[in-house]
Amino acid sequence: MHTSESSAVGGGKGVGLGLALGSALAFGGSGVAAKPLIEAGLDPLHVVWLRVAGAALVMLPLAVRHRALVRRRPALLLGFGLLAVAGVQACYFAAISRIPVGVALLVEYLAPALVLGWVRFVQRRPVTRAAALGVVLAAGGLACVVEVWAGLSFDAVGLLLALGAACCQVGYFVLSDQGTEAGAEAPDPLGVIAYGLLVGALVLTAVARPWSMDWSILKGDADMNGTLVPAAALLAWIVLVATVLAYVTGVLSVRRLSPQVAGVVACLEAVIATVLAWILLGEHLSAPQIVGGAVVLLGAFIAQSSAPTKGSAVPVAGGGPERELTARETAA
């Protein structure tokens, strides 16, 4: 009996890790598809608006299906839309307009460390030393991946915007974990994502002002390292894979793991994005970037597989007890 329970827990964590890796892969591919569109003439904020608004339309049937969430969990839906969708995107793109992309990305991916801080000092729950070590390794590896030493800027506003993106990403992981212990009363994650995208689309509409966008660009081709690709195909990838699939697998991974573990695995997005840019855009990796990617992978593995600390009933960063999905989520 004990062996069966252990196998179920291990299997659940394995599925959660797979979902987290899938989410990182999907999110990591967004930049590779978006960059040719931006170089073709689209404003970065317009690309973000197209991404979120398109995904909101795709998820609209689920929003209608789970319309009871508007009455039951309005604060959760509003917070997810403002932080996990609109906040991360808007703060990050605003930050890279003032500071180097590598610096902004490194600051944003301080989110896993901030998640641990939230769990330890706000929720007052224990964390393992191994998980903390994993975060340190992941952050150090990211510094190599983005080659932060290549162009550091001390623009205070830009750094604050990047930190804002990191804080919003913390909101994504923490809000994704809401209701995991509520059983059948837990809010359906797909419904939360659907309404979060709707809220994010409304907020970004006011910021991006899509009525000023050059829509004709979407009818032509975009150059991807010498290869012409239909702009509409790139947009479809960004909407369906880099947003819908990425958010769905990301939220479900948090339900299977925990916010801080999923947050560390999500650091792989930076590594994946760099590798895809190398393959598809011809942006070659340097030796420090390859080493940094390996360190990020090591840090994520250590955090995910960390053993429970002694004397801790619920070792937060060790994964804790298996967080079973409700029957409604499993069916979805």
Salt bridges, closest charged atoms under 4 A:
ASP155 OD1 - ARG98 NE 3.24
ASP177 OD1 - ARG323 NH1 2.87
ASP188 OD1 - HIS66 NE2 3.84
ASP188 OD2 - ARG328 NE 3.08
GLU283 OE2 - LYS35 NZ 2.30
GLU322 OE2 - ARG256 NH1 3.16
GLU329 OE2 - ARG255 NH1 2.75
